[in-house]
Amino acid sequence: MSETGFVGLGNMGRPMAANILRGGAKLVVNDRDPAAVAALVEEGAADAGGLAALCGRAETVFLSLPTPDVVLAVGREIAATPGVVKRVVDLSTTGPKVEMDLAAVLAEAGIALIDSPVSGGVAGARKGSLALMVAGPMPHFDAVEPMLQTLGKVIRVADEPGKAQVMKLINNICSAASLAITSEAMVMGAKAGLDADVMIEVLNASSGRTSASADKIPRFVLPRGFDFGFAIALSLKDIRLCLEEAERLGVQMLVGNAVRMLFSITQADLGPDADMTEIIRPIENWAGTEVRGGGARDAAA
Ligand code: NAD
């Protein structure tokens, strides 16, 4: 059986690589952080010992890397030493422009690109219940579909790499906007003296229900853990990429621009590694109140 490569074993990459491994693939891995590699080796993967060495062993190479620049740089390295690589599957969020640049760079080395950003967060990556939006040519899509299915629900969006990235940016602006408005609304309710747990119960039984009210706020804000696992810098990157693409297409995103401001302020206040669910903190500071669930209130008492 030929080996499968995986580069980028962070919050998302580590559990996704583990699921591909459990699905029966022979996995060879690489990350610039040796501790991230060691964790996967413990689960049964092989340490490539470097990207060029990985390319000498793997026909399919998955990427889960933080920023568009890093994705493109790693893509260029793969194209420079293609080894036995036939296709790259990019699970990162890069935006359509960089994804199309990546496809062109890889094509020069005879390598196909499957554009496959994911949604569902670290919890979805662990459970294998992500949404995968996929754009890439046949027969390469067919070759990787069984491995993608170990990560979650596979939805084929288009043939051309870049189109799945547009879909991902659309999803993420909706997710960020719903977190932003629900955070503002929860602070308003807290200031008015409403119980945070009751507010969430009402929203989830009503027309205000979103992924923020159903998941992010009750699980990561009300207990004050703020450990959803998506850094503010990365979510801001997604919003920026979305607004750039909307502008390129001549589409106005007034709400999207307001959401970007709130995320930028949070990053300036709390730093790039803050969790995206911490966007509620500046709103709480301005209002002079905190949104706490019953459990968190009891613990603080
Ligand atoms: P992360 O920062 O936790 O992980 C990135 C990993 O890449 C790290 O282990 C880092 O050491 C490694 N890395 C960086 N440069 C490298 C290089 N040149 N060579 C090899 N390894 C390198 O990021 P994450 O949260 O896992 O996100 C990864 C991608 O998935 C991003 O594009 C992000 O936008 C996207 N995403 C994240 C989430 C989420 O909830 N965290 C959800 C959906 C999509």
Residues whose N, C-alpha, C, O or C-beta is under 5 A from the ligand:
A	BS01	NAD	G8 L9 G10 N11 M12 G13 N30 D31 R32 D33 A36 S64 L65 P66 T67 V70 L91 S92 T93 V118 S119 G121 V122 G229 F230 L234
